[in-house]
Amino acid sequence: MRYIVIAIFALIVLSLGSALIFVYRDRGNSMRTVKALALRVGLSIALFLFLMGGYYFGLLPDRL
């Protein structure tokens, strides 16, 4: 469970970094930045729902 969360968080950070690179390279002439940021938002929502579901079904402990 821990490794899945870390992997999804790493993908979120990579998506944010790629969006930053696309902003500098494309200078607003393409949709790659929008797609990268939309992917980041989607991954963030998926991570939130994954964590909420894990807590609800007892896969995550109440306390660390």
Secondary structure, DSSP 8 states (H G I E B T S, - for coil): -HHHHHHHHHHHHHHHHHHHHHHHHHTTSSSHHHHHHHHHHHHHHHHHHHHHHHHHTT-S-S--
